[in-house]
Amino acid sequence: MTRFTFTIAATDGKARTGRIAMRRGTIATPAFMPVGTAATVKAMKPESVRATGADILLGNTYHLMLRPGAERVARLGGLHRFMNWDRPILTDSGGYQVMSLSDLRKITEDGVTFASHLDGSRHLLTPERSMEIQRLLGSDIVMAFDECPRADAPREIIAASMRMSMRWARRSRDAFDGGGEHAQAAALFGIQQGALDEGLRDESAAALQDIGFDGYAVGGLAVGEGQEAMFGVLDFAPGQLPADKPRYLMGVGKPDDLVGAVERGIDMFDCVLPSRSGRNGQGFTWDGPVNLRNARHAEDSAPLDPRCACDACTHYSRAYLHHLIKSGEILGAMLLTEHNLTFYQALMAAMRAAIAEQRFAAWAAMFRRDYASVAALTA
């Protein structure tokens, strides 16, 4: 049984393409993970998500612990059986969602006490409990429990938070390793923190490597700092992490974010943007994002993106998609979500091919030229 191996097949500059092999399947990198927050990618069946090219999904520890409950999922055979997804699943630790409940939680060295956004019930989430929940869910890639402070917080607060996250990372490692059969079959990723500060991120990376993880995430970005600041951190952060392990940028992002991050050495991504945007009438195309709510599409018989092979583009017109979205029809959300996830997976496949063929810089320049086209700006 293959627990976890990462192989780099080719590099082009800092960009890498390779494969993660696990017992439930192989993940081609760079990889984009659709977000299945509550054991579902909204508006999509799991088999439809797989058909877009996705090798792995993300599940949300915070939401699943509250509803339907990790213990219930375990009694029903684990998250894979529960949601009918037989390939790898990565679960986040719950830390980010808990931290976003700024008025409903209290942080101590032990963990975070918070009030559920559903019913106000009180819960304590610690590194140990986070590992237990992810074990009950049957996660293939488990994320260490951490705190994610605001990027614009004072340096001393960011430093204290990062150091506590590193202590929590050690506790996560110990609790994960005590997980018996699950620990023998799954992988554990650590999360680098330090906001925009190079020195703090270097300290965090060193602490994580001292503990030892199967992969390493760059956390604390995509929280409002903007693309320029994010890329500034990615100019140095991936290089602070082990070159022979996957590097995962959490919560990112827009298509041009993904291209810029791959250029800087990132291997894995997740984001709700393609599915959320699809439900809100926005489609991503090779010529830039298109707002299907715009009246200019009302009588447009052209496909959303002629280069896309999804159902939305091969069977329906922009005019019909506009009608569905304006009418609030569920089919509109379904078709645009399918399209966006298909586009994201095609984008990742194109980057993998360009890296393998040593033409990534030229490909990225062409992508940016087309994606920022004048036609797209008025879409």
KANORRA-V585578 format. One record per residue. N is the residue number from 1. RES is the residue in one letter. NEAR is the number of other C-alpha atoms within 12 Angstrom. Layout:
n->(N N)
res->(RES RES)
near->(NEAR NEAR)
//
This chain:
n->(1 2 3 4 5 6 7 8 9 10 11 12 13 14 15 16 17 18 19 20 21 22 23 24 25 26 27 28 29 30 31 32 33 34 35 36 37 38 39 40 41 42 43 44 45 46 47 48 49 50 51 52 53 54 55 56 57 58 59 60 61 62 63 64 65 66 67 68 69 70 71 72 73 74 75 76 77 78 79 80 81 82 83 84 85 86 87 88 89 90 91 92 93 94 95 96 97 98 99 100 101 102 103 104 105 106 107 108 109 110 111 112 113 114 115 116 117 118 119 120 121 122 123 124 125 126 127 128 129 130 131 132 133 134 135 136 137 138 139 140 141 142 143 144 145 146 147 148 149 150 151 152 153 154 155 156 157 158 159 160 161 162 163 164 165 166 167 168 169 170 171 172 173 174 175 176 177 178 179 180 181 182 183 184 185 186 187 188 189 190 191 192 193 194 195 196 197 198 199 200 201 202 203 204 205 206 207 208 209 210 211 212 213 214 215 216 217 218 219 220 221 222 223 224 225 226 227 228 229 230 231 232 233 234 235 236 237 238 239 240 241 242 243 244 245 246 247 248 249 250 251 252 253 254 255 256 257 258 259 260 261 262 263 264 265 266 267 268 269 270 271 272 273 274 275 276 277 278 279 280 281 282 283 284 285 286 287 288 289 290 291 292 293 294 295 296 297 298 299 300 301 302 303 304 305 306 307 308 309 310 311 312 313 314 315 316 317 318 319 320 321 322 323 324 325 326 327 328 329 330 331 332 333 334 335 336 337 338 339 340 341 342 343 344 345 346 347 348 349 350 351 352 353 354 355 356 357 358 359 360 361 362 363 364 365 366 367 368 369 370 371 372 373 374 375 376 377 378 379)
res->(M T R F T F T I A A T D G K A R T G R I A M R R G T I A T P A F M P V G T A A T V K A M K P E S V R A T G A D I L L G N T Y H L M L R P G A E R V A R L G G L H R F M N W D R P I L T D S G G Y Q V M S L S D L R K I T E D G V T F A S H L D G S R H L L T P E R S M E I Q R L L G S D I V M A F D E C P R A D A P R E I I A A S M R M S M R W A R R S R D A F D G G G E H A Q A A A L F G I Q Q G A L D E G L R D E S A A A L Q D I G F D G Y A V G G L A V G E G Q E A M F G V L D F A P G Q L P A D K P R Y L M G V G K P D D L V G A V E R G I D M F D C V L P S R S G R N G Q G F T W D G P V N L R N A R H A E D S A P L D P R C A C D A C T H Y S R A Y L H H L I K S G E I L G A M L L T E H N L T F Y Q A L M A A M R A A I A E Q R F A A W A A M F R R D Y A S V A A L T A)
near->(12 17 24 31 25 29 24 29 22 25 31 28 20 28 40 42 40 35 27 36 30 31 24 27 24 27 38 36 43 50 44 50 49 49 39 37 33 27 39 30 39 30 31 35 21 31 21 26 41 26 23 32 33 43 36 44 46 45 42 42 45 42 30 36 39 31 20 23 24 34 23 19 29 24 16 19 18 30 43 31 21 23 28 23 33 27 32 38 47 45 48 48 49 40 41 33 32 39 30 23 23 21 15 23 25 23 27 19 22 21 32 36 26 31 25 25 21 16 12 15 14 18 24 28 39 35 39 31 34 42 49 37 43 48 44 34 45 42 48 47 47 49 49 52 52 49 45 41 38 28 30 21 20 16 21 17 20 28 31 25 34 39 32 31 44 38 30 41 44 31 29 42 35 25 29 41 27 17 28 16 16 28 29 22 27 38 43 44 44 49 54 55 48 41 43 39 31 26 22 29 38 29 26 41 38 26 29 39 29 18 27 27 37 36 39 44 46 48 46 42 40 36 25 19 19 19 23 18 23 34 30 21 38 39 25 26 42 40 27 33 37 28 24 26 35 44 45 44 43 43 32 41 35 33 38 33 35 43 43 34 44 45 34 33 44 49 48 47 44 44 36 33 35 43 40 30 33 41 36 31 40 35 48 41 41 33 29 29 34 36 31 39 29 23 20 18 27 21 17 20 21 22 30 42 31 22 20 29 25 32 29 36 31 19 21 28 27 38 28 30 46 39 28 29 33 26 16 17 20 22 26 37 35 35 44 50 43 44 49 50 49 40 43 44 38 29 37 40 27 29 45 37 27 31 34 25 20 22 22 31 25 18 26 33 19 21 27 23 18 20 28 23 19 14 16 23 14 17 27)
//
